[in-house]
Amino acid sequence: MDLRALLASPLGFLIGLSLGALGGGGSILAVPVLVYAAGQTPQQATTTSLVLVTLTALIGIVPHWRAGRVRVVPGLLFSLAGVGASLLGSHWNHAVDQDVLLLTFSALMMVAAFAMCRRTCDFLSRRPKPVGAAVLVAPRAAVHVDLVTVVKVVLAGSVVGLLTGFFGVGGGFVIVPALVLALGFSMPEAVGTSLLVIAVNSMVALSTRLQAGQIDWAVVLPFTIASLGGVVVGSRLAGKGDPRTLQRWFVGLLVGIALYTAIRSGVAIVQGA
C-alpha cells in the first residue's frame, strides 16, 4: 500500500462526511487531495474520485433509504437527463491539459462554495421548526410535471452529468437546490435523493474511464475506507440537528483548498508557457 496515500487517507473522512450529511460537496475535495496529498495526476485523481464518489454514495444512501428520504423515480429521471453529458465530460477530461484542468477545477470549487453558502441561507431555513420535543414534518408533496419543470430537470441533470464526467465530482451542490426548486422536494428528501443521482452519474462516467486505464487500488482503498466511515457519521447527522455549522466549516475549507489549487496550477501554466 502506498505510504503517501495511506497518510493522506484521513482526509477521505471529510469527503464521506459531507456526502452523508450534506448530500454532496465532499467529492469536490477528492481531486485536489488526491493530486497534492496522494501524488496522483489530475486525470488519475478524477478517475479515483469517481470510484470514491460511487462507493460512498451507494453506502451513504442506505440510511436515507431506510428513513424514507429517497425518491427513486424522480431521482432516476434526473440521472438519465445527464447520461449524455457525463459521457461527453469524460471524453473532454482526457483531452485537456492537466494544469488547465486543475485551474478550472479551482473555479468550480469556488462556485460550489458560493452555492453551499446560498443553500445554507435559503434552503436550510425552510426546514420544519421543532415545537417542544416534537418536529413537525411536512407531508410528501407530489411532483407536478409540466414543460417548465421538464426543462429545468434536463438542464440541471445535464450540468451535473458534465461536471461528473469532466471533473469526477458528484455535483450534489447543484442537485440538491435543483430538487428543492424544480421538483419541490423537502431538504431531507433532496439530500437523500441526491445520493442516488450521484451514484448513477458516477457509474456512467466511471464506465468510460475503466476502458482507458487501470485504477490504482493502493490509493483507492485507504481513501474509500476513510470515506465510508465519514458517510456513516454524516448520514446520521443528516436526520437530526442543524447541519449549518458543519456546512460553514466545510465552505471555509473548500475556499482555502480552491485558492491553493488555483495558485499552484496557475504558476505551473505560466512556467510552462
URZIRA-V327890 format. One record per pair of residues at least 24 apart in sequence whose ideal C-beta (glycine too) atoms are under 8 Angstrom apart, sorted by the first residue. I is the first residue (numbers start at 0). J is the second residue. If there is no record, write none. Layout:
I:J  I:J
This chain:
0:217  0:220  0:221  1:37  1:38  1:215  1:217  1:218  3:36  3:37  3:38  4:37  4:38  4:217  4:218  4:221  4:222  5:221  6:36  7:32  7:33  7:36  7:37  7:222  8:221  8:222  8:224  8:225  9:225  10:36  10:225  11:51  11:221  11:222  11:223  11:224  11:225  11:226  11:229  12:225  12:226  12:228  12:229  13:229  13:249  13:252  14:51  14:55  14:222  14:225  14:226  14:229  15:55  15:59  15:225  15:226  15:227  15:228  15:229  15:230  15:231  15:232  15:233  16:229  16:230  16:232  16:233  16:245  17:229  17:233  17:249  18:52  18:55  18:56  18:59  18:169  18:171  18:194  18:197  18:226  18:229  18:230  18:233  19:55  19:59  19:62  19:229  19:230  19:231  19:232  19:233  19:234  19:235  19:236  19:237  20:232  20:233  20:234  20:236  20:237  20:242  20:245  21:115  21:171  21:175  21:190  21:233  21:237  21:242  21:245  21:246  21:249  22:171  22:174  22:175  22:189  22:190  22:191  22:193  22:194  22:237  23:169  23:170  23:171  23:172  23:174  23:175  23:193  23:194  23:197  24:111  24:115  24:171  24:172  24:249  24:253  25:55  25:226  25:229  25:249  26:51  26:52  26:55  26:167  26:168  26:169  26:171  26:197  27:107  27:108  27:111  27:166  27:168  27:169  27:172  27:253  28:252  28:253  28:256  29:167  29:168  29:222  30:101  30:104  30:166  30:167  30:168  31:101  31:104  31:105  31:108  31:256  31:259  31:260  32:256  33:218  33:222  34:101  35:259  35:260  35:263  37:218  37:222  39:215  39:218  40:97  41:97  41:98  41:100  41:101  41:104  42:92  42:93  42:97  42:100  43:215  44:167  45:92  45:100  45:165  45:166  45:167  45:208  46:167  46:205  46:208  46:211  46:212  46:214  47:167  47:214  47:215  47:218  47:219  47:222  48:166  48:167  48:168  49:163  49:167  49:201  49:204  49:205  49:208  50:205  50:214  50:219  50:223  51:219  51:222  51:223  51:226  52:163  52:167  52:168  52:169  52:197  52:201  53:198  53:201  53:202  53:205  54:223  54:226  54:227  55:223  55:226  55:227  55:229  55:230  56:169  56:194  56:195  56:197  56:198  56:201  57:198  58:227  58:230  58:231  59:194  59:230  59:231  59:233  59:234  60:191  60:194  60:195  60:198  61:234  62:231  62:234  62:235  62:237  62:238  63:187  63:190  63:191  63:194  63:234  63:237  64:191  66:187  66:191  66:238  68:187  68:188  68:190  68:191  68:192  68:237  68:238  69:188  69:191  69:192  69:194  69:195  70:142  70:184  70:188  70:191  70:192  71:195  73:142  73:178  73:182  73:184  73:192  74:192  74:193  74:195  74:196  74:199  75:195  75:199  76:152  77:152  77:155  77:156  77:159  77:174  77:177  77:178  77:192  77:196  78:156  78:195  78:196  78:199  78:200  79:156  80:152  80:153  80:155  80:156  80:157  80:160  81:156  81:157  81:158  81:159  81:160  81:161  81:163  81:196  81:200  82:160  82:200  82:203  83:157  83:160  84:156  84:157  84:158  84:159  84:160  84:161  84:164  85:160  85:161  85:163  85:164  85:200  85:203  85:204  86:164  86:203  86:204  86:207  87:161  87:164  88:160  88:161  88:162  88:163  88:164  88:165  88:166  88:204  89:164  89:165  89:204  89:207  89:208  90:164  90:207  91:164  91:165  92:164  92:165  92:166  92:167  93:211  96:268  98:264  98:267  98:268  98:271  99:264  99:268  100:166  101:260  101:263  101:264  101:267  102:260  102:261  102:264  102:265  102:268  104:166  104:260  105:257  105:258  105:260  105:261  105:264  106:257  106:261  107:162  107:166  107:168  108:253  108:254  108:256  108:257  108:260  109:254  109:257  111:172  111:253  112:250  112:253  112:254  112:257  114:172  114:173  114:176  115:172  115:246  115:249  115:250  115:253  116:250  117:176  118:172  118:175  118:176  118:246  119:243  119:246  119:247  119:250  122:175  122:176  122:179  122:186  123:186  123:241  123:242  123:243  123:246  125:179  125:186  126:185  126:186  126:187  137:185  139:185  139:188  140:183  140:184  140:185  142:182  142:183  143:183  148:181  148:182  151:177  151:180  151:181  152:177  152:181  152:182  155:181  156:196  159:196  159:200  160:200  160:203  160:204  163:197  163:200  163:201  163:203  163:204  164:200  164:203  164:204  164:207  167:204  169:193  169:197  169:200  169:201  170:196  170:197  170:200  171:197  187:237  187:238  190:237  191:237
